[in-house]
Amino acid sequence: MRRLLDSIYDAAAALAALCMVGLLAMVMVSILGRQLHFHLPGTDAYAGYLMAAAGFLALAHTLKRGEHIRVTLLTGALKGRSRHLLELWALAAASALASLSAYYSVRLAWQSHSFHDISTSNDATPLWIPQISMALGTLVLTLAFIDEFVLEWRGQRVEPSSDEALHNE
C-alpha cells in the first residue's frame, strides 16, 4: 500500500513538472511571437491553466516531503501524548478541509462540463478541462492528509524536516 500511495504522489508531481514545462513552452511561444510579429491566440490563457495545474498537482508531493509551511510554535513546545493529540487534531482538520476543497473542485469541473461552460477569452476552451487538474490535485492532497493522519494514529509518522531555513542565513 505504501508503494502505491507514494506512486500516486510521485505521479501527481510528475504531472506538475510536465505542466511547468508546458508553461515554459507557452511563455516562450508568446515571447517569440512578440519578437517575430505573430500571435497564437490562447497562449496567455493556457499558460495560466498550466500554472494552476502545476500548483494543485504538486500539493500532495510537497506535503509528503515536509515542504508545506507549518506554524510549529505550539507543536515544538509540546512533547509526548499532548503533541501526538495536537498532530492528530491538526491532520484531521486538514483532511476535512482538503476533502471539502476536493468535493467542490470535482463539483465545479462536473458542473462546467454539464453546462458546457467555456472560457471567455478568444481560445473558448471548455473550462472543465483545466479544472480537472484542480480536482485531481485536491483529491490527491486529501489522500495525502488522510495518509498522514493514519500514520500519526499508528505512531509511524516521521515528520520530514526542511533544511531550507538553515540555508537562508
N, C-alpha and C positions, 0 to 999 in steps of 0.2 A: 504494500500500500504506500509506503514511504517513497519508493521509486516512482510510482505513478503520480503522486502529488507533486514531487519535485519536477517530474517531466512536464506536468501541466504548467507549473510556474515558469519553467525554462522556455517552454513553447510560447507562452504569452510574451515573455521578454524578447524572444527571437522575433516575434511579430512586431513588437515595438521597435526593435532595431531596424527591421525592414521598412517600417513606416518612416523612421528617421532618414533612411537612405532615399525613400520616395520624396520626403520633404526637401532634402538637399537637391534632388533632381528637379523638383518644381521651382525651387528658388533659382537654380542655375538656368533653367529654361527661361524664366522670367527676366533674369539679368541679360542673358544672350539676346532675348527678344528686344530688349530696350537698345542694346548696342547695335544690333543688326536690323533694326526697324521692322520687326514683325511681332505679332501678338497672338498668343494661343489663349483663347477665352477659357476662363475657369482655372487658370494656374494658381491664382491667389486663393480661390475657394478650396481647391484641392490641397494646397499647402496647409491651410487651416484645418481641414479634415484630418490630414495626416499627423499634424501636430497634436490634435486632440486624441487621436487614436494611439499615438506613441505614449502620451501621458497616462491614459487609462490602462493600456495593456501592460505597462511597466509597474503598476501599483503593487501587485502581489509579490513580484520578484523583489522589489525594493523593500517591502515589509519583511520578507523572509531573510533578507541579508542584513537586517537591522539598520537600514538607512533612512527610515521614516523619522521625522522629528518627534521626539518624546520629551515631555517635561518630567524629569526624574528626581525633582527636588524631594518629593514625598516618598517615592519608592526607594530612593537611595538612603533615606533615613530609617526605613523600616527593615526589619530582619525577620527571618523565620516564617511562622504561620501568618502573621499580620501582612507581611509583604506578599505572600502567596495568595491570600484572600483578596488583597487590593489588585493584584495582577489578574486574578480570575474575574473580578468585577469589571475591570477596565477592558479585558478581552471580550467579556460578554456584551458590554455596552458597544464596543467597536463592531462586534459581529452583528448585533441588532441594527446599528446604523448602516453598516455595509449591506445588510440584507434589504433594508428599505431602499437604499440607493440602487441596488441591483433590480429590485422589483419595479421601481419607477423607470429605470433606464430601459428595461425589457419592454415595459408597457408603452413607453414613448416610441420605441422603434416599431412595435407592433401597430400602434395607432397610426404612425406615419405611413406604414405600409398599407393599412386598411383604408386610410383616407386618400391615398395616392398623393401625399404631401411632397412637394418638390421645392428645391432651393429657389429663392427669389432672384438670385444672380443669373447672369446670362448662360451659365452652364446647365441650369434646370435639372440638377441631379436629384433623383428620388432620395429624400432625406433618411429613409430607413437604412440605406447602405452605409453612410458614415456613422449612423447611430448604433449600428451593430457592434462596432469596436468599443463604444462606451458600455454597452450592455455586457459584452463579453468580459471587458476589463473589470467591471464591478462584480460580476459573478465570480470571477477567479479571485478577486480580493476578498469576497465573502468567504469563499472556501479556505483561503489562507488564514483569515482571522479565526474561523472555526477550528482549523488545524492547530493554530497556536493555542487556542483555548483548551483543546483536548490534551495537547502536550503538557500544558501547565497543570491541568487537572490531574494528570498521571504523574506529575513530578519529573517529566522527561524533557521539559523545555530548557533549551540552552539559549539564553538571550545573547545574540551576537552583538558585539560592541564595535562601533566605528572608531577608527583611529584618526579620522579626518580632523577632529578638533585639535589633536596634537600637532598636525602639520600646519595649522594656521598661525601658530605662534612664532 
